[in-house]
Structure formats: structure tokens, C-alpha cells
């Protein structure tokens, strides 16, 4: 992403001044790699060269039936989306209704930007099963918990608890005589419903009709949904991920929702993380890194908010091109703040 900023006049009517790097032509160290520092971009020729250097390559057509996609993860988040029959048929994403969708942003070896929409991963947490709880109690417990969540939440939905099942687990809290005990894995429809269901259980739930069971402690109920996805699928930040053909689908340009050059839909079980110790998966994709730095000047001592910052704020913006290991100081300005 490039930044197109222009000089502006300061509040006192004076022209903004450009701050040039101290050593425009010297080389600095970036880890174990030498990075060349270019001079401040000012002329039209330099601007055209900068745009040429920083532009992404054109996106070539991709056939999801035969071509694999490898991308280095840059960022990851999630959004809430309605049921999509086309995605459901292609990927088998389960029941209808609103659902969370992971978005993984990355860069390919060619420098193209990618957004992978990951479907099917559901939020969940654990609670220790009541004494004598069996599979025959799951339906009654699920219905009671769903009704209790409906009574306390502001999110009006036909369903809050997707499923409940018994798993043999062991807590790491305190000394445990037994190796494993039954826990309830409670899966909710949306990540925002996890804290609500947790609060209901901790307050007490009369699911059997014979008094309330208080679940004083819940487990893994405060883990962020995106972090849960990464942990469960062995995905680390900055890791290479691979989408194998034909297990993903490509979105046409007419239905894209991001500024990425490629958008793909894939089931979470079909996202393949690659270890940096395996083959050449430790390589770096040709990323573009936009870096901002705000500096404040004080003639003596440390800058103070009331004295120095209103008088002198310097902002420098640099673009790092990983494929050429070149640093471009794009903008540098000094501005007086009223």
C-alpha cells in the first residue's frame, strides 16, 4: 500500500518544511541484511520510479481445479456473515444462519495480495460435566442452556448453542489424581455468545429440573476466536499457508469485498500450514511494509507535552520493499500544531 501525501500549510500560514534523512545515500542494517536508504522523493521522475518499484504485479488468472495457492500470512481477523447457499454447497459449511468467517490476508511468491475466506470453524469452550452426566442428558442440557442464553442476551437469534458433547480431558490446575475426567465441549453459533453462555453457567443452570448446577470454573472460555483458530490448526503468524486444488473456490471480481487481488473461499480443514523448517518454507514473500514514525524535538531534556509537542511534530513515512530490500522515505514534514 502506497501513501500519497502532499505538503500542506501549517496553521500559522507558513509553508510546511521537508525533513530530509540524515544520510540519504548511506546503507543501514536491517537484521542481517543490508538495506539501501533512498533519498527523499521529490521530483516527478522519482515519484514515477517509486510507483513503479512499489506496484504489485498484475494478477494472472487462476484455475482452482488444478492450481495450488501458497501465501505468506500477514494478518487475520473474522467477520460475521449470513448463510450462503453457494458456499454451503461447495464447502459443506453446516447449518443455516449467521456464522463467523475467518479472513486470512497474505502475499504470494509473485507479490500478489490474497484474502482467504475460511469457513466452518466454530467457537467453543469447556465446562466440567456434572456428576453422572451422560450422552442421554445432552439434548436436555443444550435446550436449557440455549433458553437461558436467550433470556439474558440482546442478540436475538433462533439458536445460540450449536452443540454440546462429552470429551475426556484433564485440567492443569492443581494436583489431579485421575488422568482424565468428562468435560462438556460447548460450541456456540457466534464468538460473541461464548461469554454469555459462560456467564449463564457460572450463575447456575437448572437443566435437569432438580435444582441448579453451578459451573464455577469454565475452561478456555476467554480465548479469542481467531487465536483459537490458529492454535487448533497449528498456524503461526507470518507462516506460509497452502490451499490445494480443487479444495478451494475463487471469487469473481464482481463479488469481492476487499482490495486484494485474489479472494478465495476454503474450508478450515483444507488450509495447510507449512513449517519454516521444512524445505524452503522459511523464505520471505515480496511484501510491502509501510512504516510510520512520529518524532518530537526538544532542545534540552525529554520533550514535554505542553511545551514541545505543540511547537514541533515531525512525521516520517517509509516504505520497505522486501523483494528489493530498499527503503524509500516517502514523506517527511514538520508541522506546527495550534
N, C-alpha and C positions, 0 to 999 in steps of 0.2 A: 504494500500500500504506500503510495507516494503522498507527499504533503505539498500542496500548492498554496504557500502563504506569501503575502505581499507586505512590503513595508507600509506602515501606517503612521500618521502623525500622532504625536503624543498629545496629552491633554492640555499642555501649555502652548500648543501651536507650533512647537519646534519639530523639525523632521527627525524621525527615528534613525538612530545610527546603527550601522552594522558592526558587529564584533567579529573580527577575523580570528581563526585559530592562531595560537602562538607559533606553531611550526607547521605551516600548511603543507610542506613537501616532505616532512620527516616521516619515518615509519615508527609506529608504536607496536607494542606486543599485545596480542590477544590470545591468552593461553600460551600454547607452544607454537603458534602460527603468527607470522609477521603480517600486519595489516597496514596497507598503504593509506595514508590520510590525504585526501584530495583537498585542494584549496576551496574557498568559499565560492559557491555557484552564483555568478552574477550576470554574465553575458548570455545572449540568446544561443550562441553556439554551445556553451557549457550546459545550458538548460536542455537543449536538444540531445546532447550526448548523455546527460543524466537520465532523461526519459528513455533513451534507447537502452541504456545499461540496466535500468530498473524494471522495464516492461516484462511481463510474463510472456512466455511463448504461446503461440496460438494453440487452442485446444483441438486436437485431432479427433475424428470420430472413433468411438469405442464400441465394440460389439460384446455385450455382457455374456453372450453364449460361448465365446471362445477366448476372450482376453481376460487375464487376471489383472487386478489392480493392487499395486503396492504404494502405500502412502505413509509418510512420517507424521505422526500425530503432533499437532501444535496446540490444540485446545479442545475442550469437551464440555458440553452442557446438556440440558434437556429442556424440552417444551411439552406442553400438554396439547394433544391433537385429538380430533374426533375420529370415529371409526371410518376406515377407508376400505370399501369392498375390494378394490383392485389390489391393495397391499395385502389384505387378508387372503385373497385367493392365491397370490403369488408367493407369499412367505408363510402363510398359516399362523397368523398372529393371535388366534384365540377368540374370546368372546367379544361381543359388541360393546360400544360405549366409549367414553373418553379414556385416553390412555397416555402414559408418559412415553416420549420418544427421545432417545439419546441422539445428539448431534456431535459427530467427531469431525473436526476440521484438521486438514493436513495438506501436505505438499508431496507431489510425486517426484521421481528421479528427474523428470523433464522440467520441473519447476512449475507445473500446473497446480492450481488450487483445487482442493476436493472437499466436499462435505458429504459424509456418510450418515444417512439416517438409519439408526439402529432400532429395530422393533423387537417386541416380545419379552424384554426384561422387566420383571415386575418387582416392586418394592416389598420387603418383608422384614420381620423381626421375630424374636423368640421370647417365649414365656415358659416357665416351668409348669408342666402339666399337673393338674390337681390329682390328689391321691385317688387311685383306682380308675383314672380316666382311660377309656378305650376308644377304638375306632367307631364304636356304635354311638358314642357321645358327640362325635364331630359335627354332625348336622345340627343338633340342638344347640351346641355351643356357638357355632357360626351364626345361626339365626339370631340368637340372643345378643351376641356381640354386634352384629350388623344393626339391630334395632336400637341398641344403646348408643352407638356412634351416631345414628340418625337423629337421636333426641338431643344431642349436645353440639352437633356441628352446624355450621352455617352453609356448608356445601351440600346443597340438595341434589342427591343423585339416587338412582334406583338401587345401586349396590355400592357398598363401601369395603366389605371384606370379600376378597376374591376366593380364598380357600384357607383351610386350616388342615394341617397334617401332623402326625406324631413322628418325631425323629429322636433317635438316641444320641444324646450329646453329653458333654461334660464341661462344667464351668471351671474356670481357672481361679475363681475366688475361694480363698481359704483352703483348708485341707479337705480333700474328698476321699471318703472311704471306698465308694464304688467308682468304677471307671466311667460308667455312663448311666444316665437316667433319662426318662422320657421328657422331652420338651415339645412345645407346640410351636410349629413354624406358621406364623400368621402372615398371610400375603394380602396386602391391600390393593385397591384399584389404582390409587394415586399416591405418590410420595407424601403429599400433604396430609394424608389420612393416617399415616403412621403415628405421629404424636398424639392425635385424637384417640386412636384405639389404645395406645399406651396409657393415656390418662384414665380412660374408662376402666381398664384392667387394674390399675393401681388404686382406683377409688373403690373397687369392688363390683363384681358382676354376678348377678343371680341367674345363672344359666340353667341350673338343674331344677329350680323350684324348691330347693331345700336350703335356702339361705345363700348369702353372698360368699363367693371365693375372692379373696383379696390377693392380687398378684403384686406383692410389694416390690419385687425386682423384675424388671424386664431386661432382655439381653439384646445388644446390637440394635437398639431402637433409636440411637442418636447418630447413626452413621449416615452421612449424606448419600442420597440416591446415586449420584454419579460416582462417588468413591466406592460404593458397594459394587457397582457395575465393574469398575476397574479391578477391584480386588478379586471378585469372583471369577473374572475372566483373564487373570494374570496379565493385565495391561498396565504398563508404566508410562509416565509422562515422557514425551519425546520418542516413544518407541515406534518401530515400524509395524504396520498392520497390513495384512493381505486379505483381499476379497477374491475368492476363487470363482472362476466361471464354472457353471452358469448359476451360481448361488446368490447372485445379486441382480438388481434391475437398475437401469439408468433412467433418470427423469429427463423428459424433453425440456428444451429451453423455455417453452411456454408455461410450464408448471413449476419453475424453480422459485425458491423463496429466499435464497441467499445470493451473494455476489460471487460465489465460487464458480470456477469454470466447469466443474463436473459436480453432479449431485447423484448419489446412488442410494437405493433402499436395500437393506440387508437384515436378515435375522441375526440376533446377537450371537447365536451359536455358530454362525458362519464367519465371524470375524476372527481371523487367525493372527495372534501376536507373534512377533519374531524376536528371538533373543539376540542382543547385541554381540554375544559371544559365539553365535552360530554363523559361520560364513562371513559375508561382508555386510551383515545387517547392522553393523556398528557405524556405517557411513552416515554422512550428513546430507540431507536433501538441500537443493539450492534455494534456501529461504531468503526472504527479505525481512530484515528486522529494523523497525523504526524506533529510534531511541530519543526520548526527551530528557532534557536536563535544565533545571532552573537554578540559577546562581544569584546570590545576593552579595553585594560588595560593602565592606566596612573598612574605613581607613585604619582604625585601631580596634583590636579586640574582636569578639564574636558579634555578628550582626544582631541587632535588636529590632523587634517588630515595629515599634513606634518610631524609631529613629532612622533606621537604614532602609528597611524594605520598601516604604513608600517612595523613597527617592531613587532607588536603583534596583531594577529587576532585569536580569539577563537570561534570555531563553535561547538555548542552542538545540537544534534538531539534527540528528544524524541518521542516515540510512546505511545499514550494513548489508552488503550483498554477499551472502555466504558463498556463492559459487565463484566469485572473483576475489573474495576477501578484501574488499575495498570499502573504505568509509567515506561517505560524502556528507560534509557539513552543509545541510540544505538551507537552514535558516539560522541567523544569529541576530539578535536585536536587543537594544536597551530601551526600556520604556519607563517613563515616569508615571507613577500611579497617583491619582489625586487623593 
